[in-house]
Amino acid sequence: MLTTRASLVSTLLSLAALLSTQNGLFASAQTFTACNPLNSTNCPTDPAFGMNYTFDFTDKKYDSVWNTTAGTIIYDDNAGAEFTIKQRGDAPEIQSTFYIFFGEVEVWLKAAMGQGVVSSIVLQSDDLDEVDWELIGGNDSYVETNYFGKGNTTSFDRAVWYPVEKPQENFHNYTTRWTSESIEWFVDGALVRTLNASEANHGKNFPQTPMNVRVGIWAGGDEANNNGTIEWAGGLTDYDKGPYTMYVSSVRVTDFSTGAEYKYGDKTGSWESIQITNGTSQAATALASSSKGTIQTATQRFNAYPTSTKIAIFASAGGALALVLVLITWCCVRQRRAGRREREIADAEWEKAHAEVLSHRAMQGQQGQGQAQMGQMGPGVGYRGIQSSVAFVGKGSGNGGGGPQDYYGQGSGGMKGYVSVQEREVGRRF
């Protein structure tokens, strides 16, 4: 029921967004290109990233690889990068100086509150391929996923909305995984949407050229915007109720390609036309010279999870622990039962051996009397006992012959007792 309801709401939101475009464009206030390779062969090459790195904005601001393209960003030791709209015209944004050619971008973000205020994560190429996340300040239950190919804005039916728990109150993990075959959107590690290349106008509108990363906040509800944008953003923005702040604690970027630069080989805009220049990227060199390690720890990631996610993790761990305890108990019970059966078998064997010993002792006792009499034959005459498992201990005036004492009597006193090898073996077990 909840899934059906969420799907229905998502569909209605997408339809509302589509209808609102009759009045103009939206969701692209922060997208632009200085030189479009579809129109010129003289565009500069794109600096590659060529690596995997986590930018911890609670630690530093990384001026060498992130440019502040608009407004002012404040960096806090606890919350990370703060993007704030205080007055009309504010639209703070950071943009990576590097590009990725297929890869993964993971952003820990807490969206800004406020009607008409939009928190954005944008991947965009020079020829206007684009992959978006958009969070509306007045919508505390959904996040929009979107994409564009080559700046095609003839329709806006690409937007799909997905449930997210209180994005203005909690940090959430928004991850984009992009390959030549598909784009996947994840919320807190859960896959919410997959776009296959063939589904984007048979691949023509599928984002496929090197993209940089942009994170920012802007007022979609500003009165200067067209009615379609204002409606999509949730209504007019009231600056007097501000300021409105979006927080970004960290960004992890993985470039699936390696090299120093990416260059368009022609004007087709296809991924096959992209040429990779070998070498070490400028970003890699800049980060290597950084004075601090900035790889995000597991503890930092866990602390940034929303409460519901932490509860789910603890519940899963508790369930796993309970399962382990059940398995240990079962193994112990099974082992104990097996041990009991082994003891019963051992006891039965002991009883059998003991009975044989008693029988053998009685028989040897009878033979011993005759042997003792033979031992009285005089000095120098010994009697070698029966070479069996019985060890005789005799004592008397006669001396037996040389050899192992277990087999020779010691005189006429006869046998005073014996201990059989079998008895010794039985006794060793207990």
C-alpha positions as CSV (number, residue, x, y, z in Angstrom):
1,M,0.0,0.0,0.0
2,L,2.8,2.4,0.9
3,T,4.7,1.6,-2.2
4,T,1.6,2.2,-4.4
5,R,0.9,5.5,-2.6
6,A,4.5,6.6,-3.1
7,S,4.4,5.7,-6.7
8,L,1.1,7.6,-7.2
9,V,2.5,10.7,-5.5
10,S,5.7,10.5,-7.6
11,T,3.6,10.3,-10.8
12,L,1.4,13.3,-9.8
13,L,4.5,15.3,-9.0
14,S,6.1,14.5,-12.4
15,L,2.8,15.4,-14.2
16,A,2.7,18.7,-12.3
17,A,6.2,19.4,-13.3
18,L,5.5,18.5,-17.0
19,L,2.4,20.8,-17.1
20,S,4.3,23.7,-15.4
21,T,6.8,23.8,-18.3
22,Q,4.2,25.3,-20.5
23,N,5.2,28.6,-18.9
24,G,9.0,28.2,-19.4
25,L,12.0,26.3,-18.2
26,F,13.0,25.3,-14.7
27,A,15.4,23.1,-12.8
28,S,18.3,24.5,-14.8
29,A,19.1,27.8,-13.2
30,Q,22.6,26.8,-12.4
31,T,23.5,25.0,-15.6
32,F,25.5,26.7,-18.4
33,T,28.5,26.0,-20.7
34,A,31.3,28.3,-21.8
35,C,32.0,26.4,-25.0
36,N,29.8,23.8,-26.6
37,P,31.8,21.1,-28.4
38,L,28.8,20.3,-30.6
39,N,29.3,23.8,-32.2
40,S,33.0,24.2,-32.1
41,T,36.2,22.2,-32.4
42,N,38.2,24.8,-30.5
43,C,36.8,24.2,-27.0
44,P,39.4,23.7,-24.4
45,T,40.1,20.1,-23.1
46,D,38.5,19.0,-19.9
47,P,40.9,18.4,-16.9
48,A,40.3,14.8,-15.8
49,F,39.9,13.6,-12.2
50,G,41.2,10.1,-12.8
51,M,40.9,8.8,-9.3
52,N,38.7,8.2,-6.2
53,Y,38.6,10.7,-3.4
54,T,36.4,11.8,-0.5
55,F,36.1,15.5,0.1
56,D,35.4,16.0,3.8
57,F,34.0,19.6,4.1
58,T,34.0,19.4,7.9
59,D,37.8,19.4,7.5
60,K,38.6,21.9,4.7
61,K,37.2,23.6,1.6
62,Y,39.6,22.3,-1.2
63,D,40.1,25.6,-3.1
64,S,42.5,23.9,-5.5
65,V,39.8,21.6,-7.0
66,W,36.5,23.3,-6.1
67,N,35.6,26.8,-7.3
68,T,33.0,28.9,-5.6
69,T,31.2,30.1,-8.7
70,A,28.5,32.2,-6.9
71,G,27.9,33.6,-3.4
72,T,29.9,32.7,-0.3
73,I,30.3,29.3,1.3
74,I,31.0,28.9,5.0
75,Y,32.8,25.8,6.2
76,D,31.9,24.4,9.6
77,D,33.7,21.7,11.6
78,N,30.4,19.9,12.4
79,A,28.0,20.6,9.5
80,G,30.5,21.0,6.7
81,A,29.9,23.4,3.8
82,E,27.0,25.8,4.4
83,F,25.1,27.3,1.3
84,T,22.9,30.1,2.5
85,I,20.3,32.4,0.8
86,K,20.0,35.5,2.9
87,Q,18.5,37.9,0.4
88,R,17.2,38.0,-3.1
89,G,19.8,37.2,-5.7
90,D,21.8,34.8,-3.5
91,A,22.6,31.5,-5.2
92,P,25.8,30.1,-3.6
93,E,27.4,27.2,-5.6
94,I,30.6,25.3,-5.9
95,Q,31.8,23.6,-9.0
96,S,34.6,21.0,-9.5
97,T,37.6,22.1,-11.6
98,F,37.8,18.5,-12.8
99,Y,35.7,16.2,-15.0
100,I,34.8,12.6,-14.7
101,F,34.2,10.3,-17.7
102,F,31.7,7.9,-16.2
103,G,31.9,7.3,-12.5
104,E,30.2,7.7,-9.2
105,V,29.3,10.8,-7.1
106,E,28.1,10.5,-3.5
107,V,26.9,13.5,-1.6
108,W,25.9,13.8,2.0
109,L,23.4,16.6,2.1
110,K,20.8,18.2,4.3
111,A,18.4,20.3,2.1
112,A,17.4,23.9,2.9
113,M,14.0,24.7,4.2
114,G,11.8,27.4,2.7
115,Q,9.1,27.7,0.1
116,G,10.6,28.0,-3.4
117,V,14.1,27.2,-2.2
118,V,15.9,24.5,-4.3
119,S,18.9,22.4,-3.1
120,S,20.7,20.9,-6.1
121,I,23.3,18.3,-7.1
122,V,24.2,18.6,-10.8
123,L,26.5,16.7,-13.1
124,Q,26.9,18.5,-16.3
125,S,29.1,18.3,-19.5
126,D,30.3,21.0,-21.9
127,D,27.7,19.9,-24.5
128,L,24.9,20.1,-21.8
129,D,24.5,16.4,-20.9
130,E,23.1,16.6,-17.4
131,V,22.2,14.4,-14.4
132,D,20.3,16.1,-11.5
133,W,19.1,15.8,-7.9
134,E,16.6,18.5,-6.8
135,L,15.1,19.0,-3.3
136,I,12.4,21.5,-2.8
137,G,12.3,23.4,0.5
138,G,8.6,23.1,1.0
139,N,8.5,19.3,0.2
140,D,9.7,17.3,3.2
141,S,8.9,13.9,1.7
142,Y,10.3,13.6,-1.8
143,V,13.4,14.2,-3.9
144,E,13.4,14.7,-7.7
145,T,15.8,12.8,-10.0
146,N,16.2,14.2,-13.6
147,Y,18.5,14.1,-16.6
148,F,19.0,16.0,-19.9
149,G,20.8,15.1,-23.1
150,K,22.6,17.7,-25.2
151,G,20.5,20.4,-23.6
152,N,17.3,19.0,-25.1
153,T,14.5,20.9,-23.3
154,T,11.6,20.0,-25.7
155,S,10.0,18.1,-22.9
156,F,10.3,17.7,-19.1
157,D,8.9,14.2,-18.6
158,R,12.2,12.9,-17.4
159,A,11.8,14.0,-13.8
160,V,10.8,11.3,-11.3
161,W,10.2,11.9,-7.6
162,Y,11.1,9.4,-4.8
163,P,10.3,9.3,-1.1
164,V,13.0,10.5,1.4
165,E,12.6,11.0,5.1
166,K,12.6,14.7,6.2
167,P,15.5,15.8,3.9
168,Q,15.5,19.3,5.5
169,E,16.1,17.9,9.0
170,N,18.5,15.0,8.3
171,F,21.5,14.3,6.2
172,H,21.0,11.8,3.5
173,N,23.3,10.1,1.0
174,Y,22.5,10.9,-2.6
175,T,24.6,8.8,-5.0
176,T,24.7,8.8,-8.8
177,R,26.4,5.9,-10.6
178,W,26.9,6.6,-14.2
179,T,28.2,4.3,-17.0
180,S,28.0,4.2,-20.8
181,E,25.0,1.8,-20.4
182,S,23.0,3.2,-17.5
183,I,22.5,5.8,-14.8
184,E,21.5,4.8,-11.3
185,W,20.2,7.0,-8.5
186,F,20.6,5.8,-4.9
187,V,19.1,7.3,-1.7
188,D,20.9,6.2,1.5
189,G,22.4,3.2,-0.4
190,A,19.0,2.0,-1.8
191,L,18.6,2.0,-5.6
192,V,15.6,4.1,-6.5
193,R,15.9,4.6,-10.2
194,T,17.7,3.2,-13.2
195,L,17.8,4.8,-16.6
196,N,19.1,2.6,-19.4
197,A,20.8,4.3,-22.3
198,S,18.3,2.9,-24.8
199,E,15.4,4.5,-22.9
200,A,16.8,8.1,-23.5
201,N,15.5,8.6,-27.0
202,H,17.3,5.5,-28.2
203,G,20.5,6.7,-26.6
204,K,20.5,10.2,-28.3
205,N,19.6,12.0,-25.1
206,F,21.6,9.8,-22.8
207,P,24.2,11.7,-20.8
208,Q,27.6,10.3,-22.0
209,T,30.3,13.0,-22.2
210,P,32.7,14.1,-19.4
211,M,30.9,16.0,-16.7
212,N,31.9,18.2,-13.8
213,V,30.1,18.3,-10.4
214,R,28.1,21.3,-9.1
215,V,26.4,21.6,-5.8
216,G,24.3,24.7,-4.8
217,I,21.2,26.3,-3.7
218,W,18.9,28.8,-5.5
219,A,15.5,30.4,-5.3
220,G,13.3,28.8,-7.9
221,G,10.4,30.7,-6.3
222,D,11.9,34.1,-7.0
223,E,9.2,36.4,-8.5
224,A,11.4,37.1,-11.5
225,N,11.2,33.5,-12.6
226,N,8.5,32.3,-15.0
227,N,5.3,30.9,-13.5
228,G,6.2,27.3,-14.5
229,T,9.4,27.5,-12.5
230,I,7.7,29.1,-9.5
231,E,5.0,26.4,-9.4
232,W,7.6,23.6,-9.7
233,A,9.6,25.1,-6.8
234,G,6.5,25.1,-4.6
235,G,5.5,28.8,-4.7
236,L,7.1,32.2,-4.2
237,T,10.1,32.5,-2.0
238,D,9.6,34.8,1.1
239,Y,13.1,36.1,1.8
240,D,12.0,37.8,5.0
241,K,11.5,34.3,6.5
242,G,15.1,33.4,5.8
243,P,18.0,32.8,5.9
244,Y,17.7,29.4,4.2
245,T,20.7,27.1,4.4
246,M,21.7,23.8,2.7
247,Y,24.5,21.7,4.3
248,V,27.0,19.4,2.6
249,S,29.2,17.4,4.9
250,S,31.1,15.5,2.2
251,V,31.4,14.6,-1.4
252,R,33.0,11.4,-2.7
253,V,33.9,11.3,-6.4
254,T,35.1,8.3,-8.4
255,D,36.2,8.7,-12.0
256,F,35.9,5.4,-13.9
257,S,38.4,6.6,-16.4
258,T,42.1,7.5,-15.8
259,G,44.3,10.1,-17.5
260,A,45.2,13.8,-17.5
261,E,42.6,15.2,-19.9
262,Y,39.4,14.5,-21.8
263,K,39.0,15.8,-25.3
264,Y,36.1,15.8,-27.8
265,G,37.3,14.1,-31.0
266,D,34.4,15.5,-33.1
267,K,31.0,17.2,-32.9
268,T,28.9,14.1,-32.4
269,G,28.8,14.3,-28.6
270,S,29.1,10.5,-28.3
271,W,31.2,8.8,-25.6
272,E,33.1,6.9,-28.3
273,S,34.5,10.2,-29.7
274,I,36.1,11.2,-26.4
275,Q,39.9,11.0,-26.4
276,I,41.8,10.4,-23.2
277,T,45.2,12.0,-22.7
278,N,47.5,9.8,-20.6
279,G,49.2,11.2,-17.5
280,T,48.5,12.3,-14.0
281,S,45.6,14.7,-13.5
282,Q,46.0,18.2,-12.1
283,A,43.5,17.3,-9.4
284,A,45.5,14.3,-8.3
285,T,48.7,16.4,-8.0
286,A,46.9,19.1,-6.1
287,L,45.3,16.7,-3.6
288,A,48.6,14.8,-3.2
289,S,50.2,18.0,-2.0
290,S,47.4,18.7,0.5
291,S,48.6,18.9,4.1
292,K,45.8,16.8,5.5
293,G,44.4,13.4,4.8
294,T,40.8,13.7,3.8
295,I,39.5,10.2,3.3
296,Q,36.2,9.9,5.1
297,T,36.2,7.3,7.9
298,A,33.5,4.7,8.6
299,T,32.6,6.5,11.8
300,Q,32.1,9.8,10.0
301,R,29.8,8.1,7.5
302,F,27.8,6.4,10.2
303,N,27.4,9.6,12.2
304,A,25.9,11.3,9.2
305,Y,23.2,8.7,8.7
306,P,19.7,9.7,9.6
307,T,18.2,8.1,12.8
308,S,16.0,5.7,10.9
309,T,19.0,4.4,9.0
310,K,21.0,3.9,12.2
311,I,18.0,2.0,13.8
312,A,17.8,-0.2,10.7
313,I,21.6,-1.0,11.0
314,F,21.3,-1.8,14.7
315,A,18.3,-4.0,14.0
316,S,20.1,-5.9,11.3
317,A,23.1,-6.3,13.6
318,G,20.9,-7.5,16.4
319,G,19.2,-10.0,14.2
320,A,22.5,-11.3,12.9
321,L,23.7,-11.7,16.5
322,A,20.6,-13.5,17.5
323,L,21.0,-15.9,14.6
324,V,24.6,-16.6,15.7
325,L,23.5,-17.3,19.3
326,V,20.9,-19.7,18.0
327,L,23.5,-21.5,15.9
328,I,25.9,-21.7,18.8
329,T,23.2,-23.1,21.1
330,W,22.2,-25.7,18.5
331,C,25.8,-26.8,18.0
332,C,26.3,-27.1,21.7
333,V,23.2,-29.2,22.2
334,R,24.1,-31.4,19.2
335,Q,27.7,-31.8,20.5
336,R,26.4,-32.7,24.0
337,R,24.1,-35.3,22.6
338,A,26.9,-36.7,20.5
339,G,29.1,-36.8,23.6
340,R,26.5,-38.6,25.6
341,R,26.2,-41.3,22.9
342,E,30.0,-41.6,22.8
343,R,30.1,-42.0,26.6
344,E,27.4,-44.7,26.5
345,I,29.3,-46.6,23.9
346,A,32.6,-46.2,25.9
347,D,30.8,-47.4,29.1
348,A,29.5,-50.5,27.3
349,E,33.0,-51.3,26.0
350,W,34.4,-50.8,29.5
351,E,31.9,-53.1,31.0
352,K,32.7,-55.8,28.4
353,A,36.4,-55.4,28.9
354,H,36.0,-55.5,32.7
355,A,34.0,-58.7,32.4
356,E,36.7,-60.2,30.3
357,V,39.4,-59.2,32.8
358,L,37.5,-60.8,35.7
359,S,37.1,-63.9,33.7
360,H,40.7,-63.9,32.7
361,R,41.8,-63.2,36.3
362,A,39.9,-66.2,37.5
363,M,41.5,-68.4,35.0
364,Q,45.0,-67.1,35.7
365,G,44.4,-67.5,39.4
366,Q,44.0,-71.2,38.8
367,Q,47.0,-71.4,36.7
368,G,49.0,-69.3,39.2
369,Q,48.7,-71.9,41.9
370,G,50.3,-74.4,39.7
371,Q,53.0,-71.9,38.7
372,A,53.8,-71.1,42.3
373,Q,54.3,-74.8,43.0
374,M,56.7,-75.0,40.1
375,G,58.5,-71.9,41.5
376,Q,59.3,-73.9,44.7
377,M,61.6,-76.3,42.7
378,G,64.6,-74.5,44.1
379,P,67.2,-71.8,43.4
380,G,68.2,-71.2,39.9
381,V,65.0,-72.7,38.5
382,G,62.5,-70.2,37.2
383,Y,59.3,-70.4,35.5
384,R,58.4,-68.2,32.5
385,G,54.8,-67.2,32.8
386,I,52.4,-67.5,30.0
387,Q,53.3,-64.9,27.4
388,S,50.0,-63.1,27.3
389,S,48.8,-59.8,28.4
390,V,49.1,-60.7,32.1
391,A,52.0,-59.3,34.2
392,F,52.8,-61.5,37.2
393,V,54.2,-60.1,40.4
394,G,55.4,-63.1,42.5
395,K,57.6,-63.1,45.6
396,G,59.5,-66.1,47.1
397,S,62.8,-67.7,47.7
398,G,63.4,-68.9,44.2
399,N,64.9,-66.6,41.6
400,G,63.5,-66.7,38.1
401,G,65.5,-66.6,34.9
402,G,66.6,-63.5,33.3
403,G,64.3,-61.5,31.0
404,P,61.3,-59.2,31.2
405,Q,59.9,-59.4,34.7
406,D,56.4,-59.4,33.5
407,Y,57.0,-62.9,32.3
408,Y,59.1,-64.5,35.1
409,G,58.2,-65.5,38.7
410,Q,60.5,-64.7,41.7
411,G,60.4,-67.8,43.9
412,S,58.2,-70.1,45.8
413,G,56.1,-67.5,47.4
414,G,53.8,-67.8,44.5
415,M,51.7,-65.0,43.1
416,K,50.5,-62.3,45.4
417,G,48.7,-60.3,42.7
418,Y,48.9,-59.1,39.1
419,V,47.7,-56.2,36.9
420,S,46.9,-57.0,33.4
421,V,47.8,-54.8,30.4
422,Q,44.1,-54.8,29.5
423,E,43.2,-53.5,32.9
424,R,45.8,-50.8,32.7
425,E,44.4,-49.7,29.3
426,V,40.9,-49.7,30.7
427,G,42.0,-47.7,33.8
428,R,43.8,-45.1,31.7
429,R,40.5,-43.8,30.2
430,F,39.0,-43.0,33.6
